Amino acid sequence: MEILLQILFAMVLLELLELYLHRADTLSLLIDKLFTYYEKSVFLFFMVHPSIYFVLGALLYFDAFNFYGITILVLKTFDIFFKIELIRQKYYLDSMDSELQKMMDMKLTFTMKFLALLVHVPLLYMAITSVFG
């Protein structure tokens, strides 16, 4: 039980680190910031998403590839690929769908910024505890 609490605490810290690294007022500013990482190195871009590696390691350690574990991995993978696609459309294609362009200029609210923390940590808890029954 103690290791579970330590893993959840580490997950919270990593999500807060990602929140700090990805801080921005709008999605457009977030994509601009991520593009600076992507422009320097694609590996640096992936390194500013440390929680996906932590989740993968925790799921491997506990052999928790159940519904909840796969859900976290899918959400995190789609998040990263969606950011890459937005970078591609904004900087390389110079064309973006009008709905996406409107979404890029919307202000990110406080709850939107903490949504990953509120979703991924409980999912990791459920993934690990469902292994122990």
C-alpha positions in Angstrom: 0.0 0.0 0.0 2.9 2.3 0.8 4.4 1.9 -2.7 1.0 2.7 -4.2 0.9 6.0 -2.4 4.4 6.8 -3.4 3.6 6.1 -7.1 0.5 8.2 -6.9 2.4 11.0 -5.3 5.1 10.8 -8.0 2.4 10.9 -10.6 0.9 14.0 -9.1 4.3 15.6 -9.1 5.0 14.7 -12.7 1.6 16.0 -13.8 2.3 19.3 -11.9 5.7 19.4 -13.7 4.0 19.0 -17.1 1.5 21.7 -16.1 4.4 24.0 -15.3 6.2 23.2 -18.5 3.1 23.6 -20.6 1.7 26.8 -18.9 0.0 29.1 -21.3 -3.2 31.2 -21.5 -4.4 29.9 -24.8 -4.0 26.7 -26.8 -2.1 28.8 -29.4 0.4 29.9 -26.9 0.8 26.3 -25.7 1.5 25.1 -29.2 3.9 27.9 -29.7 5.8 26.9 -26.6 5.8 23.2 -27.5 7.0 24.2 -31.0 10.1 25.7 -29.5 10.9 22.3 -27.9 9.9 20.5 -31.1 12.1 22.8 -33.2 15.2 22.1 -31.1 14.7 18.4 -31.1 11.8 16.0 -31.4 13.3 14.1 -28.4 13.1 17.2 -26.3 9.5 17.5 -27.2 8.9 14.0 -26.0 10.9 14.6 -22.8 8.6 17.4 -21.7 5.9 14.8 -21.4 7.5 12.7 -18.6 4.3 11.3 -17.1 3.7 8.9 -20.1 7.0 7.2 -19.4 6.2 7.0 -15.7 2.7 5.5 -16.4 4.2 3.0 -18.8 6.8 2.0 -16.2 4.2 1.7 -13.4 1.9 -0.4 -15.6 4.8 -2.7 -16.6 5.9 -3.0 -13.0 2.5 -4.0 -11.7 1.4 -5.8 -14.9 -1.6 -3.5 -14.9 -2.5 -3.5 -18.6 -6.2 -3.6 -17.9 -9.0 -1.2 -19.1 -7.8 1.6 -16.9 -4.2 1.3 -17.7 -4.8 1.1 -21.4 -7.1 4.1 -21.1 -4.4 6.3 -19.6 -1.9 5.3 -22.3 -4.4 6.0 -25.0 -5.3 9.4 -23.6 -1.7 10.4 -23.1 -0.7 9.1 -26.6 -3.6 10.9 -28.3 -2.7 14.1 -26.4 0.9 14.0 -27.6 -0.1 13.2 -31.2 -2.8 15.9 -31.2 -0.2 18.4 -30.1 2.1 17.3 -32.9 -0.7 17.5 -35.4 -1.5 21.1 -34.3 2.2 22.0 -34.6 2.2 20.5 -38.1 -0.9 22.4 -39.2 0.2 25.7 -37.7 3.9 25.8 -38.7 4.4 23.4 -41.6 1.1 23.4 -43.6 0.1 27.0 -42.8 -3.5 26.0 -43.0 -5.8 25.1 -40.2 -9.5 24.2 -40.1 -11.6 27.2 -39.0 -13.0 25.3 -36.0 -9.5 24.5 -34.9 -8.4 28.1 -35.4 -11.3 29.3 -33.1 -10.3 26.7 -30.6 -6.7 27.8 -30.6 -7.7 31.3 -29.5 -9.9 30.2 -26.6 -8.6 31.0 -23.2 -7.6 27.9 -21.1 -9.5 27.9 -17.9 -8.1 26.8 -14.5 -10.0 23.5 -14.6 -8.9 22.8 -18.2 -5.3 23.1 -17.1 -5.8 20.6 -14.2 -7.9 18.2 -16.1 -5.0 15.8 -16.7 -4.2 15.7 -13.0 -7.9 15.1 -12.2 -8.3 12.2 -14.7 -4.9 10.4 -14.9 -4.1 10.0 -11.2 -7.4 8.3 -10.4 -7.2 6.1 -13.5 -3.7 5.0 -12.5 -5.0 4.2 -9.0 -7.8 2.2 -10.4 -5.4 0.4 -12.8 -3.0 -0.6 -10.1 -5.6 -1.5 -7.4 -7.7 -3.7 -9.8 -4.6 -5.9 -10.2 -4.6 -6.7 -6.5 -8.4 -7.3 -6.4 
